[in-house]
Amino acid sequence: QPCDLGFQCPTGVLSYQLACPNGTFSNATGALTCESCPAAYKCPVADADPVPCQAGSVSLGAATSCLPCATGQYAVAGTACLACPLGKYCAVPSVAPVECESGTYSSLTGSSRT
């Protein structure tokens, strides 16, 4: 009988199965090892596929949850929060930087409004 979902059987024997540690997963029976949760994903439970981070949040990998970017920042590919660049604003972390409206300008990085 194969190792259960969410567990690893390093010896290949079901009687010696170990629960996958936090930030790892095993979504198939019979796994010899657990896989590390990839960057830009979270693994809240060890027996299911990794879940993509929501827009505006990030994970560097091996995570059970994603961390939200702060106001004035935006998420890049789910792996980094960057300060909103000059001439743009980031009112909501889940939205890409927005150009300042005509006649306005943001001279600071990390601006969260026009």
C-alpha positions in Angstrom: 0.0 0.0 0.0 1.5 3.4 -0.9 2.3 6.3 1.4 -0.7 8.6 2.1 -1.3 12.1 0.7 0.5 14.7 2.8 3.1 12.2 4.0 6.5 11.0 2.8 7.8 7.5 3.1 11.6 7.8 2.9 12.1 4.1 3.1 9.3 3.3 0.7 7.5 1.5 3.4 4.0 2.6 4.5 4.6 1.7 8.1 7.3 4.4 8.3 5.5 7.5 6.9 6.3 11.0 8.1 4.0 14.0 7.9 5.2 16.6 5.4 6.7 19.6 7.3 5.1 23.1 7.1 5.7 24.7 3.7 6.0 21.4 1.8 3.4 19.2 0.2 2.8 15.7 -1.2 -0.1 15.6 -3.5 0.4 12.0 -4.7 0.3 8.7 -2.9 3.6 6.9 -2.5 5.9 9.9 -2.3 9.4 9.2 -1.0 9.9 12.9 -0.1 7.7 16.0 0.2 8.2 18.8 -2.2 9.0 22.4 -1.1 6.2 24.9 -1.9 7.4 27.0 -4.8 7.8 30.8 -4.7 4.7 32.8 -5.4 2.6 30.0 -3.9 1.4 28.9 -0.5 0.9 25.4 0.9 -1.6 25.7 3.7 -2.1 21.9 3.8 0.4 19.3 2.9 -2.0 17.0 1.0 -3.0 19.3 -1.8 -1.6 21.3 -4.7 0.1 24.6 -4.0 -2.2 27.6 -4.1 -1.1 30.8 -6.0 -0.6 33.9 -3.9 -3.4 36.4 -4.4 -2.7 39.6 -6.3 -0.8 42.0 -4.1 0.8 39.3 -2.0 4.1 37.4 -2.1 5.8 34.2 -1.0 9.5 33.3 -1.4 8.7 29.6 -1.3 8.3 26.9 1.4 5.4 29.0 2.9 2.1 28.1 4.4 0.7 31.6 3.6 1.4 34.6 1.4 2.3 38.0 2.8 0.5 41.1 1.6 2.5 44.0 0.1 2.1 47.3 2.1 0.3 50.3 0.8 2.5 52.2 -1.7 4.0 48.9 -3.0 3.0 46.5 -5.7 3.8 42.8 -6.1 6.0 41.5 -8.9 5.4 37.9 -10.0 4.2 37.0 -6.5 7.8 37.0 -5.2 8.7 40.6 -4.3 7.0 43.8 -3.1 8.5 46.9 -4.7 8.0 50.6 -3.9 5.7 52.4 -6.4 8.0 54.2 -8.8 8.3 58.0 -9.3 5.5 59.5 -11.4 3.1 56.7 -10.4 0.9 55.7 -7.4 -0.1 52.4 -5.9 -3.4 52.9 -4.1 -4.0 49.1 -3.8 -1.1 46.6 -3.5 -2.9 44.2 -5.9 -2.9 46.7 -8.7 0.1 47.6 -10.9 1.5 51.1 -10.6 -0.9 53.7 -12.1 0.4 56.8 -14.0 -0.3 60.0 -12.2 -3.1 62.0 -13.9 -2.3 64.8 -16.3 -1.1 67.8 -14.3 0.0 65.8 -11.3 3.3 64.1 -10.4 4.6 62.0 -7.6 8.1 62.9 -6.7 8.4 60.1 -4.0 8.7 56.4 -4.4 6.1 54.4 -2.5 3.3 56.8 -3.2 -0.1 55.5 -2.5 -2.3 58.2 -4.0 -2.3 61.1 -6.4 
